[in-house]
Amino acid sequence: MATKQDRIAELLAQGLPSSMVASLTATTVSYIGQLKNQPLFADHVKALALEAAEEETLHPEAGEHKSYKDKMKGLRALLLDKVMGDMGY
């Protein structure tokens, strides 16, 4: 299972604003800013964004579908984390 930081990086790489990422991951905008200021994390976000752009370039016909699929996968993971957290797991 991906870590919360991995999900934050994925959401930022998709171009979502820090405020939305904070809301989706139950963190704060300040925490997102701290992560973005860490060179390794920033490089990871850039690499994810580049990977997505390359995939879109190589397979433009699948890009929109893949992007939607990835978003749904991410939302499912966030929901599962929230439910499990509420249950004390």
C-alpha positions as CSV (number, residue, x, y, z in Angstrom):
1,M,0.0,0.0,0.0
2,A,1.3,3.4,-0.9
3,T,2.3,5.8,1.9
4,K,0.5,9.1,2.5
5,Q,3.5,10.9,1.1
6,D,3.3,8.8,-2.0
7,R,-0.3,9.8,-2.5
8,I,0.5,13.4,-1.9
9,A,3.2,13.3,-4.5
10,E,0.8,11.6,-7.0
11,L,-1.8,14.2,-6.5
12,L,0.6,17.1,-6.8
13,A,2.1,15.5,-9.9
14,Q,-1.5,15.6,-11.4
15,G,-1.4,19.4,-10.9
16,L,-3.9,19.6,-8.0
17,P,-3.4,22.7,-5.7
18,S,-1.9,22.2,-2.3
19,S,-5.1,23.1,-0.6
20,M,-7.0,20.3,-2.4
21,V,-4.2,17.8,-1.8
22,A,-4.3,18.7,1.9
23,S,-8.1,18.1,2.1
24,L,-7.9,14.8,0.2
25,T,-5.1,13.5,2.4
26,A,-6.3,14.8,5.8
27,T,-3.2,16.9,6.2
28,T,-2.5,20.7,6.2
29,V,-1.4,23.1,3.5
30,S,1.6,23.8,5.8
31,Y,2.6,20.1,5.7
32,I,2.2,20.0,2.0
33,G,4.5,23.0,1.7
34,Q,7.1,21.4,3.9
35,L,7.1,18.3,1.7
36,K,7.4,20.4,-1.4
37,N,10.4,22.2,0.0
38,Q,12.3,18.9,0.5
39,P,14.5,18.4,-2.6
40,L,14.0,14.6,-2.8
41,F,10.2,14.9,-2.5
42,A,10.1,17.7,-5.1
43,D,12.2,15.6,-7.5
44,H,9.9,12.7,-6.9
45,V,6.8,14.8,-7.8
46,K,8.6,16.1,-11.0
47,A,9.5,12.5,-11.9
48,L,5.9,11.4,-11.5
49,A,4.7,14.3,-13.6
50,L,7.3,13.6,-16.3
51,E,6.3,9.9,-16.3
52,A,2.7,10.8,-16.8
53,A,3.5,13.2,-19.6
54,E,5.7,10.7,-21.3
55,E,2.9,8.1,-21.1
56,E,0.4,10.6,-22.5
57,T,2.9,11.3,-25.4
58,L,3.5,7.6,-26.2
59,H,-0.2,6.6,-25.8
60,P,-2.4,9.6,-26.3
61,E,-5.4,7.4,-27.1
62,A,-5.3,5.9,-23.6
63,G,-4.2,9.0,-21.7
64,E,-7.6,10.3,-20.7
65,H,-8.9,6.8,-19.7
66,K,-5.7,6.1,-17.8
67,S,-5.8,9.4,-16.0
68,Y,-9.3,8.8,-14.9
69,K,-8.5,5.2,-13.8
70,D,-5.5,6.5,-11.8
71,K,-7.7,9.1,-10.1
72,M,-10.3,6.5,-9.1
73,K,-7.5,4.3,-7.8
74,G,-6.2,7.1,-5.7
75,L,-9.6,8.0,-4.4
76,R,-10.3,4.4,-3.4
77,A,-7.0,4.3,-1.5
78,L,-7.8,7.5,0.3
79,L,-11.2,6.3,1.3
80,L,-9.8,3.0,2.5
81,D,-7.2,4.8,4.6
82,K,-9.9,7.0,6.1
83,V,-12.2,4.1,6.9
84,M,-9.4,2.0,8.4
85,G,-8.2,5.0,10.4
86,D,-11.7,5.6,11.8
87,M,-11.8,1.9,12.8
88,G,-8.5,2.2,14.6
89,Y,-6.3,0.2,12.1
